[in-house]
Structure formats: structure tokens, C-alpha cells
Amino acid sequence: MAQQQITTTPAKDERSLGELFSDLASETSNLVKQEVSLAQTEMTMKAIKVGKNIGFLVVGGAVGYAALLSFIAALIIGLGRLLDNNYWLAALIVGVVVAIAAVVLILSAISALKNTQLTPTQTVETIKEDAQWLKDQMN
């Protein structure tokens, strides 16, 4: 009996070079669209977080301001009686202390807002990965 010689060749992709480039362009386009969508989502989430914190800052400031006015009035009256009814001097002393407290609070809020990272870091990282993937595909 004659032995049959069986040769196996690896299966080749039957697509033409034009089809491969077309697929690469399509995949790249989809990737860019996904990255833009990710960037939009990430920036929206960061904007919501910043907006919420600013809203809390404003509402907290308004409520604190009302309470502070009540305490200031009581402090001025009490200190004025201690200073032989020199209410103007009591108001001046309390005003300076309140101004210092206001500066500390405002600087703290500004610092917290400055520390909020607005760069879409996740998107930047995935774009770098995508660029590397694209380089690998071109080679």
C-alpha cells in the first residue's frame, strides 16, 4: 500500500491587504469614539463632584453666616457690658476675630478646590495604551 503524504500548512487569513487596512481603520475609529465617550463620562463625573462640593460650600456658608450673626450679636452685647458699655469697642474686637476666621475658612475652601484633579487621567492612560496597540498593529 502506498503511503499518502499529508502536509499541513498553517491557515492563512484570506483577507486582502485592503480589507485588513479597512478593518484596522474601522477598529481605530471605534476605539477613538470609545475614548471620547470615556473622556466625556469622566469629565462629567468630575464636574458633578466639583459642583456638588461648591453647592455644599455655598449652603454651609449661608447657614453658618446666619448662626454666626446670632453669636456675634450676643458676643458684642456681652463684651460691651464688660467694657463699661463701650459697644463700639466690643464690635471692633469681635469684627477682627470674625474676619480672621473668615479668611481661614475661605483659604481652606480655595485650597480644596485647587486640589481637585480635573484631568481625565483614566482616559489619558487608555489613550497611551491605544497608541501602543496601534503601533503594534502597524508592525
N, CA, C and O atoms as a GROMACS GRO file, in nm:
protein
  556
    1MET      N    1   0.081  -0.116   0.000
    1MET     CA    2   0.000   0.000   0.000
    1MET      C    3   0.087   0.124   0.000
    1MET      O    4   0.186   0.132   0.073
    2ALA      N    5   0.052   0.219  -0.079
    2ALA     CA    6   0.130   0.342  -0.087
    2ALA      C    7   0.088   0.435   0.025
    2ALA      O    8  -0.030   0.454   0.055
    3GLN      N    9   0.188   0.490   0.083
    3GLN     CA   10   0.157   0.584   0.192
    3GLN      C   11   0.133   0.722   0.132
    3GLN      O   12   0.205   0.769   0.044
    4GLN      N   13   0.028   0.784   0.183
    4GLN     CA   14  -0.005   0.917   0.137
    4GLN      C   15   0.068   1.020   0.223
    4GLN      O   16   0.069   1.010   0.346
    5GLN      N   17   0.127   1.115   0.159
    5GLN     CA   18   0.197   1.217   0.234
    5GLN      C   19   0.098   1.330   0.262
    5GLN      O   20   0.037   1.388   0.172
    6ILE      N   21   0.085   1.358   0.390
    6ILE     CA   22  -0.008   1.464   0.430
    6ILE      C   23   0.075   1.585   0.475
    6ILE      O   24   0.159   1.575   0.564
    7THR      N   25   0.050   1.695   0.411
    7THR     CA   26   0.120   1.818   0.451
    7THR      C   27   0.017   1.914   0.509
    7THR      O   28  -0.093   1.930   0.458
    8THR      N   29   0.058   1.974   0.615
    8THR     CA   30  -0.031   2.073   0.676
    8THR      C   31   0.038   2.208   0.669
    8THR      O   32   0.156   2.223   0.702
    9THR      N   33  -0.036   2.303   0.628
    9THR     CA   34   0.014   2.440   0.625
    9THR      C   35  -0.073   2.523   0.718
    9THR      O   36  -0.194   2.501   0.727
   10PRO      N   37  -0.014   2.614   0.784
   10PRO     CA   38  -0.094   2.697   0.873
   10PRO      C   39  -0.201   2.772   0.794
   10PRO      O   40  -0.178   2.815   0.681
   11ALA      N   41  -0.316   2.785   0.854
   11ALA     CA   42  -0.426   2.854   0.788
   11ALA      C   43  -0.391   3.002   0.776
   11ALA      O   44  -0.350   3.067   0.872
   12LYS      N   45  -0.408   3.051   0.656
   12LYS     CA   46  -0.377   3.192   0.632
   12LYS      C   47  -0.506   3.271   0.631
   12LYS      O   48  -0.613   3.221   0.596
   13ASP      N   49  -0.493   3.394   0.670
   13ASP     CA   50  -0.607   3.484   0.664
   13ASP      C   51  -0.632   3.513   0.516
   13ASP      O   52  -0.541   3.556   0.445
   14GLU      N   53  -0.749   3.489   0.473
   14GLU     CA   54  -0.781   3.503   0.332
   14GLU      C   55  -0.815   3.648   0.293
   14GLU      O   56  -0.844   3.676   0.177
   15ARG      N   57  -0.810   3.738   0.390
   15ARG     CA   58  -0.846   3.877   0.359
   15ARG      C   59  -0.731   3.947   0.287
   15ARG      O   60  -0.614   3.919   0.310
   16SER      N   61  -0.768   4.040   0.200
   16SER     CA   62  -0.668   4.115   0.125
   16SER      C   63  -0.608   4.224   0.214
   16SER      O   64  -0.660   4.254   0.322
   17LEU      N   65  -0.501   4.282   0.168
   17LEU     CA   66  -0.435   4.389   0.242
   17LEU      C   67  -0.529   4.508   0.258
   17LEU      O   68  -0.531   4.573   0.362
   18GLY      N   69  -0.606   4.537   0.155
   18GLY     CA   70  -0.703   4.647   0.161
   18GLY      C   71  -0.808   4.621   0.268
   18GLY      O   72  -0.847   4.713   0.340
   19GLU      N   73  -0.854   4.496   0.278
   19GLU     CA   74  -0.954   4.462   0.380
   19GLU      C   75  -0.894   4.474   0.520
   19GLU      O   76  -0.960   4.518   0.614
   20LEU      N   77  -0.769   4.432   0.532
   20LEU     CA   78  -0.703   4.442   0.664
   20LEU      C   79  -0.689   4.588   0.707
   20LEU      O   80  -0.716   4.622   0.822
   21PHE      N   81  -0.648   4.675   0.612
   21PHE     CA   82  -0.638   4.817   0.646
   21PHE      C   83  -0.775   4.877   0.675
   21PHE      O   84  -0.789   4.962   0.763
   22SER      N   85  -0.874   4.834   0.602
   22SER     CA   86  -1.010   4.881   0.626
   22SER      C   87  -1.057   4.841   0.766
   22SER      O   88  -1.116   4.921   0.838
   23ASP      N   89  -1.029   4.715   0.803
   23ASP     CA   90  -1.064   4.670   0.939
   23ASP      C   91  -0.989   4.748   1.045
   23ASP      O   92  -1.045   4.785   1.148
   24LEU      N   93  -0.860   4.773   1.019
   24LEU     CA   94  -0.780   4.850   1.115
   24LEU      C   95  -0.834   4.991   1.130
   24LEU      O   96  -0.843   5.043   1.241
   25ALA      N   97  -0.871   5.053   1.019
   25ALA     CA   98  -0.927   5.188   1.024
   25ALA      C   99  -1.059   5.189   1.100
   25ALA      O  100  -1.086   5.280   1.178
   26SER      N  101  -1.141   5.088   1.077
   26SER     CA  102  -1.270   5.078   1.144
   26SER      C  103  -1.251   5.058   1.295
   26SER      O  104  -1.318   5.122   1.376
   27GLU      N  105  -1.160   4.969   1.331
   27GLU     CA  106  -1.134   4.944   1.472
   27GLU      C  107  -1.074   5.067   1.540
   27GLU      O  108  -1.108   5.098   1.654
   28THR      N  109  -0.986   5.137   1.469
   28THR     CA  110  -0.927   5.260   1.523
   28THR      C  111  -1.035   5.365   1.544
   28THR      O  112  -1.038   5.433   1.646
   29SER      N  113  -1.124   5.378   1.447
   29SER     CA  114  -1.234   5.473   1.459
   29SER      C  115  -1.322   5.441   1.579
   29SER      O  116  -1.358   5.530   1.656
   30ASN      N  117  -1.356   5.313   1.595
   30ASN     CA  118  -1.437   5.272   1.710
   30ASN      C  119  -1.364   5.300   1.841
   30ASN      O  120  -1.426   5.343   1.938
   31LEU      N  121  -1.235   5.276   1.842
   31LEU     CA  122  -1.155   5.299   1.962
   31LEU      C  123  -1.153   5.448   1.999
   31LEU      O  124  -1.168   5.483   2.116
   32VAL      N  125  -1.136   5.533   1.899
   32VAL     CA  126  -1.135   5.678   1.923
   32VAL      C  127  -1.271   5.722   1.977
   32VAL      O  128  -1.278   5.802   2.070
   33LYS      N  129  -1.379   5.670   1.919
   33LYS     CA  130  -1.514   5.705   1.968
   33LYS      C  131  -1.532   5.662   2.112
   33LYS      O  132  -1.590   5.735   2.193
   34GLN      N  133  -1.482   5.542   2.146
   34GLN     CA  134  -1.494   5.494   2.284
   34GLN      C  135  -1.411   5.580   2.378
   34GLN      O  136  -1.454   5.608   2.490
   35GLU      N  137  -1.294   5.623   2.335
   35GLU     CA  138  -1.209   5.707   2.420
   35GLU      C  139  -1.274   5.844   2.443
   35GLU      O  140  -1.271   5.896   2.554
   36VAL      N  141  -1.333   5.900   2.339
   36VAL     CA  142  -1.403   6.028   2.354
   36VAL      C  143  -1.520   6.013   2.451
   36VAL      O  144  -1.543   6.100   2.535
   37SER      N  145  -1.593   5.905   2.438
   37SER     CA  146  -1.705   5.879   2.528
   37SER      C  147  -1.656   5.863   2.671
   37SER      O  148  -1.718   5.915   2.764
   38LEU      N  149  -1.546   5.792   2.690
   38LEU     CA  150  -1.489   5.775   2.823
   38LEU      C  151  -1.445   5.908   2.881
   38LEU      O  152  -1.469   5.936   2.998
   39ALA      N  153  -1.382   5.991   2.799
   39ALA     CA  154  -1.337   6.123   2.846
   39ALA      C  155  -1.457   6.208   2.887
   39ALA      O  156  -1.453   6.276   2.989
   40GLN      N  157  -1.564   6.205   2.806
   40GLN     CA  158  -1.684   6.282   2.839
   40GLN      C  159  -1.744   6.235   2.971
   40GLN      O  160  -1.782   6.316   3.055
   41THR      N  161  -1.752   6.105   2.989
   41THR     CA  162  -1.809   6.050   3.112
   41THR      C  163  -1.723   6.088   3.232
   41THR      O  164  -1.776   6.128   3.336
   42GLU      N  165  -1.592   6.075   3.217
   42GLU     CA  166  -1.502   6.106   3.328
   42GLU      C  167  -1.510   6.255   3.364
   42GLU      O  168  -1.515   6.290   3.482
   43MET      N  169  -1.510   6.342   3.264
   43MET     CA  170  -1.518   6.486   3.290
   43MET      C  171  -1.653   6.523   3.351
   43MET      O  172  -1.660   6.610   3.438
   44THR      N  173  -1.760   6.458   3.307
   44THR     CA  174  -1.892   6.484   3.365
   44THR      C  175  -1.894   6.446   3.512
   44THR      O  176  -1.947   6.521   3.595
   45MET      N  177  -1.837   6.332   3.545
   45MET     CA  178  -1.835   6.288   3.685
   45MET      C  179  -1.754   6.384   3.771
   45MET      O  180  -1.793   6.416   3.884
   46LYS      N  181  -1.642   6.432   3.718
   46LYS     CA  182  -1.560   6.526   3.794
   46LYS      C  183  -1.633   6.660   3.810
   46LYS      O  184  -1.626   6.722   3.916
   47ALA      N  185  -1.701   6.704   3.705
   47ALA     CA  186  -1.775   6.830   3.713
   47ALA      C  187  -1.888   6.820   3.814
   47ALA      O  188  -1.915   6.915   3.888
   48ILE      N  189  -1.956   6.705   3.819
   48ILE     CA  190  -2.063   6.684   3.917
   48ILE      C  191  -2.006   6.691   4.058
   48ILE      O  192  -2.065   6.752   4.147
   49LYS      N  193  -1.892   6.628   4.078
   49LYS     CA  194  -1.829   6.627   4.211
   49LYS      C  195  -1.791   6.769   4.253
   49LYS      O  196  -1.817   6.809   4.367
   50VAL      N  197  -1.730   6.844   4.163
   50VAL     CA  198  -1.691   6.982   4.194
   50VAL      C  199  -1.815   7.067   4.220
   50VAL      O  200  -1.819   7.145   4.315
   51GLY      N  201  -1.917   7.052   4.135
   51GLY     CA  202  -2.041   7.128   4.152
   51GLY      C  203  -2.108   7.099   4.284
   51GLY      O  204  -2.157   7.190   4.351
   52LYS      N  205  -2.111   6.972   4.322
   52LYS     CA  206  -2.171   6.933   4.448
   52LYS      C  207  -2.096   6.996   4.566
   52LYS      O  208  -2.157   7.046   4.659
   53ASN      N  209  -1.963   6.992   4.560
   53ASN     CA  210  -1.883   7.049   4.668
   53ASN      C  211  -1.900   7.201   4.676
   53ASN      O  212  -1.902   7.258   4.785
   54ILE      N  213  -1.911   7.266   4.562
   54ILE     CA  214  -1.934   7.410   4.563
   54ILE      C  215  -2.073   7.440   4.621
   54ILE      O  216  -2.090   7.536   4.696
   55GLY      N  217  -2.172   7.358   4.584
   55GLY     CA  218  -2.307   7.376   4.641
   55GLY      C  219  -2.307   7.361   4.792
   55GLY      O  220  -2.367   7.442   4.862
   56PHE      N  221  -2.239   7.258   4.842
   56PHE     CA  222  -2.229   7.240   4.987
   56PHE      C  223  -2.158   7.359   5.052
   56PHE      O  224  -2.196   7.403   5.160
   57LEU      N  225  -2.056   7.410   4.986
   57LEU     CA  226  -1.982   7.525   5.038
   57LEU      C  227  -2.074   7.647   5.049
   57LEU      O  228  -2.071   7.718   5.149
   58VAL      N  229  -2.154   7.669   4.947
   58VAL     CA  230  -2.244   7.786   4.947
   58VAL      C  231  -2.353   7.771   5.054
   58VAL      O  232  -2.377   7.863   5.132
   59VAL      N  233  -2.419   7.655   5.058
   59VAL     CA  234  -2.526   7.634   5.156
   59VAL      C  235  -2.470   7.636   5.298
   59VAL      O  236  -2.528   7.699   5.387
   60GLY      N  237  -2.358   7.569   5.318
   60GLY     CA  238  -2.295   7.570   5.451
   60GLY      C  239  -2.255   7.710   5.493
   60GLY      O  240  -2.268   7.748   5.609
   61GLY      N  241  -2.206   7.786   5.397
   61GLY     CA  242  -2.169   7.925   5.427
   61GLY      C  243  -2.289   8.010   5.467
   61GLY      O  244  -2.280   8.092   5.558
   62ALA      N  245  -2.401   7.990   5.398
   62ALA     CA  246  -2.521   8.068   5.428
   62ALA      C  247  -2.577   8.034   5.567
   62ALA      O  248  -2.612   8.124   5.644
   63VAL      N  249  -2.583   7.906   5.597
   63VAL     CA  250  -2.634   7.863   5.728
   63VAL      C  251  -2.538   7.908   5.838
   63VAL      O  252  -2.580   7.957   5.943
   64GLY      N  253  -2.411   7.890   5.814
   64GLY     CA  254  -2.311   7.934   5.911
   64GLY      C  255  -2.314   8.084   5.933
   64GLY      O  256  -2.294   8.132   6.044
   65TYR      N  257  -2.339   8.156   5.826
   65TYR     CA  258  -2.347   8.302   5.836
   65TYR      C  259  -2.462   8.344   5.927
   65TYR      O  260  -2.447   8.434   6.010
   66ALA      N  261  -2.577   8.281   5.913
   66ALA     CA  262  -2.692   8.314   5.998
   66ALA      C  263  -2.660   8.284   6.145
   66ALA      O  264  -2.690   8.365   6.233
   67ALA      N  265  -2.601   8.170   6.170
   67ALA     CA  266  -2.565   8.135   6.308
   67ALA      C  267  -2.459   8.229   6.362
   67ALA      O  268  -2.463   8.272   6.477
   68LEU      N  269  -2.364   8.260   6.277
   68LEU     CA  270  -2.256   8.350   6.319
   68LEU      C  271  -2.309   8.488   6.357
   68LEU      O  272  -2.263   8.547   6.454
   69LEU      N  273  -2.405   8.539   6.281
   69LEU     CA  274  -2.463   8.670   6.315
   69LEU      C  275  -2.527   8.669   6.453
   69LEU      O  276  -2.515   8.766   6.528
   70SER      N  277  -2.594   8.560   6.486
   70SER     CA  278  -2.656   8.549   6.619
   70SER      C  279  -2.550   8.548   6.729
   70SER      O  280  -2.563   8.617   6.830
   71PHE      N  281  -2.448   8.469   6.709
   71PHE     CA  282  -2.340   8.462   6.808
   71PHE      C  283  -2.265   8.595   6.819
   71PHE      O  284  -2.226   8.636   6.928
   72ILE      N  285  -2.246   8.660   6.708
   72ILE     CA  286  -2.175   8.788   6.710
   72ILE      C  287  -2.254   8.892   6.788
   72ILE      O  288  -2.199   8.968   6.868
   73ALA      N  289  -2.384   8.895   6.763
   73ALA     CA  290  -2.468   8.991   6.836
   73ALA      C  291  -2.458   8.965   6.986
   73ALA      O  292  -2.442   9.059   7.064
   74ALA      N  293  -2.468   8.842   7.026
   74ALA     CA  294  -2.460   8.809   7.169
   74ALA      C  295  -2.321   8.841   7.224
   74ALA      O  296  -2.309   8.891   7.336
   75LEU      N  297  -2.218   8.814   7.148
   75LEU     CA  298  -2.081   8.840   7.193
   75LEU      C  299  -2.056   8.990   7.207
   75LEU      O  300  -1.993   9.034   7.303
   76ILE      N  301  -2.104   9.067   7.111
   76ILE     CA  302  -2.086   9.212   7.118
   76ILE      C  303  -2.157   9.269   7.241
   76ILE      O  304  -2.102   9.354   7.312
   77ILE      N  305  -2.278   9.224   7.266
   77ILE     CA  306  -2.354   9.273   7.382
   77ILE      C  307  -2.282   9.234   7.512
   77ILE      O  308  -2.263   9.318   7.601
   78GLY      N  309  -2.242   9.108   7.521
   78GLY     CA  310  -2.174   9.064   7.644
   78GLY      C  311  -2.042   9.134   7.664
   78GLY      O  312  -2.012   9.180   7.775
   79LEU      N  313  -1.960   9.145   7.558
   79LEU     CA  314  -1.830   9.211   7.570
   79LEU      C  315  -1.847   9.361   7.596
   79LEU      O  316  -1.770   9.421   7.670
   80GLY      N  317  -1.949   9.420   7.533
   80GLY     CA  318  -1.976   9.563   7.554
   80GLY      C  319  -2.008   9.592   7.699
   80GLY      O  320  -1.964   9.695   7.752
   81ARG      N  321  -2.082   9.507   7.765
   81ARG     CA  322  -2.113   9.527   7.908
   81ARG      C  323  -1.988   9.514   7.993
   81ARG      O  324  -1.971   9.585   8.092
   82LEU      N  325  -1.898   9.422   7.954
   82LEU     CA  326  -1.773   9.406   8.028
   82LEU      C  327  -1.680   9.526   8.010
   82LEU      O  328  -1.596   9.554   8.096
   83LEU      N  329  -1.695   9.595   7.898
   83LEU     CA  330  -1.609   9.711   7.868
   83LEU      C  331  -1.679   9.842   7.905
   83LEU      O  332  -1.662   9.943   7.836
   84ASP      N  333  -1.754   9.841   8.011
   84ASP     CA  334  -1.825   9.962   8.060
   84ASP      C  335  -1.913  10.024   7.953
   84ASP      O  336  -1.908  10.144   7.929
   85ASN      N  337  -1.992   9.942   7.888
   85ASN     CA  338  -2.086   9.984   7.784
   85ASN      C  339  -2.019  10.049   7.663
   85ASN      O  340  -2.078  10.134   7.596
   86ASN      N  341  -1.895  10.009   7.634
   86ASN     CA  342  -1.827  10.053   7.512
   86ASN      C  343  -1.856   9.951   7.402
   86ASN      O  344  -1.773   9.868   7.367
   87TYR      N  345  -1.975   9.961   7.349
   87TYR     CA  346  -2.018   9.863   7.249
   87TYR      C  347  -1.942   9.878   7.116
   87TYR      O  348  -1.924   9.779   7.044
   88TRP      N  349  -1.900   9.998   7.085
   88TRP     CA  350  -1.823  10.017   6.962
   88TRP      C  351  -1.690   9.940   6.969
   88TRP      O  352  -1.647   9.881   6.870
   89LEU      N  353  -1.627   9.942   7.086
   89LEU     CA  354  -1.501   9.869   7.103
   89LEU      C  355  -1.525   9.718   7.099
   89LEU      O  356  -1.446   9.643   7.042
   90ALA      N  357  -1.633   9.675   7.159
   90ALA     CA  358  -1.669   9.533   7.156
   90ALA      C  359  -1.695   9.488   7.012
   90ALA      O  360  -1.652   9.380   6.971
   91ALA      N  361  -1.766   9.570   6.935
   91ALA     CA  362  -1.796   9.537   6.795
   91ALA      C  363  -1.667   9.530   6.713
   91ALA      O  364  -1.654   9.444   6.625
   92LEU      N  365  -1.573   9.619   6.739
   92LEU     CA  366  -1.446   9.621   6.668
   92LEU      C  367  -1.365   9.494   6.698
   92LEU      O  368  -1.312   9.431   6.607
   93ILE      N  369  -1.356   9.458   6.824
   93ILE     CA  370  -1.281   9.338   6.863
   93ILE      C  371  -1.343   9.213   6.800
   93ILE      O  372  -1.273   9.131   6.741
   94VAL      N  373  -1.473   9.200   6.812
   94VAL     CA  374  -1.542   9.083   6.755
   94VAL      C  375  -1.529   9.082   6.603
   94VAL      O  376  -1.511   8.976   6.543
   95GLY      N  377  -1.537   9.197   6.539
   95GLY     CA  378  -1.523   9.207   6.394
   95GLY      C  379  -1.387   9.158   6.345
   95GLY      O  380  -1.379   9.089   6.243
   96VAL      N  381  -1.281   9.192   6.417
   96VAL     CA  382  -1.146   9.147   6.379
   96VAL      C  383  -1.135   8.994   6.391
   96VAL      O  384  -1.080   8.928   6.303
   97VAL      N  385  -1.187   8.941   6.501
   97VAL     CA  386  -1.181   8.796   6.521
   97VAL      C  387  -1.261   8.723   6.412
   97VAL      O  388  -1.215   8.622   6.359
   98VAL      N  389  -1.378   8.774   6.380
   98VAL     CA  390  -1.462   8.712   6.276
   98VAL      C  391  -1.394   8.722   6.139
   98VAL      O  392  -1.400   8.628   6.060
   99ALA      N  393  -1.329   8.833   6.111
   99ALA     CA  394  -1.259   8.850   5.983
   99ALA      C  395  -1.146   8.748   5.969
   99ALA      O  396  -1.126   8.691   5.862
  100ILE      N  397  -1.073   8.725   6.076
  100ILE     CA  398  -0.965   8.626   6.072
  100ILE      C  399  -1.024   8.486   6.046
  100ILE      O  400  -0.970   8.410   5.966
  101ALA      N  401  -1.132   8.453   6.114
  101ALA     CA  402  -1.195   8.323   6.093
  101ALA      C  403  -1.244   8.309   5.949
  101ALA      O  404  -1.231   8.202   5.890
  102ALA      N  405  -1.298   8.416   5.891
  102ALA     CA  406  -1.347   8.413   5.753
  102ALA      C  407  -1.233   8.387   5.655
  102ALA      O  408  -1.247   8.308   5.562
  103VAL      N  409  -1.121   8.452   5.677
  103VAL     CA  410  -1.006   8.433   5.588
  103VAL      C  411  -0.958   8.288   5.593
  103VAL      O  412  -0.927   8.229   5.490
  104VAL      N  413  -0.952   8.231   5.712
  104VAL     CA  414  -0.908   8.091   5.726
  104VAL      C  415  -1.004   7.998   5.653
  104VAL      O  416  -0.959   7.908   5.582
  105LEU      N  417  -1.134   8.017   5.668
  105LEU     CA  418  -1.232   7.932   5.601
  105LEU      C  419  -1.227   7.945   5.449
  105LEU      O  420  -1.233   7.845   5.378
  106ILE      N  421  -1.215   8.066   5.400
  106ILE     CA  422  -1.211   8.089   5.256
  106ILE      C  423  -1.085   8.028   5.195
  106ILE      O  424  -1.093   7.964   5.090
  107LEU      N  425  -0.971   8.045   5.258
  107LEU     CA  426  -0.847   7.988   5.207
  107LEU      C  427  -0.852   7.835   5.208
  107LEU      O  428  -0.798   7.770   5.118
  108SER      N  429  -0.917   7.779   5.308
  108SER     CA  430  -0.932   7.634   5.314
  108SER      C  431  -1.017   7.583   5.198
  108SER      O  432  -0.983   7.482   5.136
  109ALA      N  433  -1.126   7.650   5.169
  109ALA     CA  434  -1.214   7.609   5.059
  109ALA      C  435  -1.144   7.624   4.924
  109ALA      O  436  -1.156   7.536   4.838
  110ILE      N  437  -1.072   7.732   4.906
  110ILE     CA  438  -0.999   7.753   4.780
  110ILE      C  439  -0.893   7.645   4.762
  110ILE      O  440  -0.875   7.594   4.652
  111SER      N  441  -0.824   7.611   4.868
  111SER     CA  442  -0.722   7.507   4.862
  111SER      C  443  -0.784   7.373   4.822
  111SER      O  444  -0.728   7.300   4.740
  112ALA      N  445  -0.899   7.340   4.880
  112ALA     CA  446  -0.966   7.214   4.846
  112ALA      C  447  -1.008   7.212   4.700
  112ALA      O  448  -0.997   7.108   4.634
  113LEU      N  449  -1.055   7.323   4.648
  113LEU     CA  450  -1.095   7.329   4.507
  113LEU      C  451  -0.974   7.319   4.414
  113LEU      O  452  -0.982   7.257   4.308
  114LYS      N  453  -0.863   7.381   4.454
  114LYS     CA  454  -0.742   7.373   4.372
  114LYS      C  455  -0.688   7.231   4.366
  114LYS      O  456  -0.628   7.192   4.266
  115ASN      N  457  -0.709   7.154   4.471
  115ASN     CA  458  -0.657   7.017   4.476
  115ASN      C  459  -0.745   6.918   4.400
  115ASN      O  460  -0.710   6.800   4.390
  116THR      N  461  -0.856   6.963   4.347
  116THR     CA  462  -0.943   6.876   4.269
  116THR      C  463  -0.879   6.854   4.132
  116THR      O  464  -0.857   6.950   4.057
  117GLN      N  465  -0.851   6.729   4.100
  117GLN     CA  466  -0.786   6.693   3.975
  117GLN      C  467  -0.890   6.689   3.864
  117GLN      O  468  -0.981   6.606   3.867
  118LEU      N  469  -0.877   6.777   3.765
  118LEU     CA  470  -0.974   6.783   3.656
  118LEU      C  471  -0.928   6.706   3.532
  118LEU      O  472  -1.008   6.683   3.441
  119THR      N  473  -0.803   6.667   3.528
  119THR     CA  474  -0.753   6.592   3.413
  119THR      C  475  -0.816   6.454   3.409
  119THR      O  476  -0.819   6.385   3.511
  120PRO      N  477  -0.867   6.412   3.294
  120PRO     CA  478  -0.924   6.277   3.282
  120PRO      C  479  -0.813   6.172   3.277
  120PRO      O  480  -0.780   6.121   3.170
  121THR      N  481  -0.757   6.140   3.393
  121THR     CA  482  -0.638   6.054   3.399
  121THR      C  483  -0.663   5.916   3.341
  121THR      O  484  -0.576   5.860   3.274
  122GLN      N  485  -0.779   5.860   3.365
  122GLN     CA  486  -0.809   5.727   3.312
  122GLN      C  487  -0.809   5.729   3.160
  122GLN      O  488  -0.756   5.638   3.096
  123THR      N  489  -0.865   5.832   3.102
  123THR     CA  490  -0.870   5.844   2.956
  123THR      C  491  -0.730   5.862   2.899
  123THR      O  492  -0.696   5.802   2.796
  124VAL      N  493  -0.648   5.944   2.963
  124VAL     CA  494  -0.511   5.965   2.917
  124VAL      C  495  -0.435   5.833   2.915
  124VAL      O  496  -0.363   5.803   2.820
  125GLU      N  497  -0.450   5.754   3.020
  125GLU     CA  498  -0.382   5.624   3.027
  125GLU      C  499  -0.429   5.530   2.916
  125GLU      O  500  -0.348   5.464   2.852
  126THR      N  501  -0.560   5.524   2.894
  126THR     CA  502  -0.609   5.433   2.791
  126THR      C  503  -0.570   5.481   2.651
  126THR      O  504  -0.551   5.399   2.561
  127ILE      N  505  -0.559   5.610   2.632
  127ILE     CA  506  -0.515   5.662   2.502
  127ILE      C  507  -0.370   5.620   2.477
  127ILE      O  508  -0.333   5.584   2.365
  128LYS      N  509  -0.287   5.626   2.581
  128LYS     CA  510  -0.149   5.580   2.568
  128LYS      C  511  -0.144   5.432   2.531
  128LYS      O  512  -0.067   5.390   2.444
  129GLU      N  513  -0.228   5.353   2.598
  129GLU     CA  514  -0.234   5.210   2.567
  129GLU      C  515  -0.282   5.187   2.424
  129GLU      O  516  -0.231   5.100   2.354
  130ASP      N  517  -0.380   5.266   2.382
  130ASP     CA  518  -0.432   5.252   2.247
  130ASP      C  519  -0.328   5.290   2.143
  130ASP      O  520  -0.319   5.227   2.037
  131ALA      N  521  -0.250   5.391   2.171
  131ALA     CA  522  -0.145   5.432   2.079
  131ALA      C  523  -0.041   5.321   2.066
  131ALA      O  524   0.007   5.293   1.956
  132GLN      N  525  -0.008   5.258   2.178
  132GLN     CA  526   0.086   5.147   2.173
  132GLN      C  527   0.028   5.030   2.094
  132GLN      O  528   0.098   4.966   2.015
  133TRP      N  529  -0.100   5.002   2.115
  133TRP     CA  530  -0.168   4.894   2.042
  133TRP      C  531  -0.164   4.922   1.891
  133TRP      O  532  -0.137   4.833   1.810
  134LEU      N  533  -0.191   5.047   1.856
  134LEU     CA  534  -0.192   5.085   1.715
  134LEU      C  535  -0.053   5.070   1.654
  134LEU      O  536  -0.040   5.024   1.540
  135LYS      N  537   0.051   5.108   1.730
  135LYS     CA  538   0.188   5.089   1.682
  135LYS      C  539   0.217   4.942   1.658
  135LYS      O  540   0.276   4.904   1.556
  136ASP      N  541   0.173   4.858   1.753
  136ASP     CA  542   0.194   4.714   1.741
  136ASP      C  543   0.121   4.658   1.619
  136ASP      O  544   0.173   4.569   1.552
  137GLN      N  545   0.003   4.710   1.591
  137GLN     CA  546  -0.074   4.662   1.477
  137GLN      C  547  -0.010   4.700   1.344
  137GLN      O  548  -0.022   4.628   1.246
  138MET      N  549   0.056   4.813   1.343
  138MET     CA  550   0.119   4.862   1.219
  138MET      C  551   0.246   4.785   1.189
  138MET      O  552   0.292   4.783   1.075
  139ASN      N  553   0.305   4.723   1.290
  139ASN     CA  554   0.431   4.649   1.269
  139ASN      C  555   0.409   4.510   1.224
  139ASN      O  556   0.505   4.436   1.202
   0.00000   0.00000   0.00000
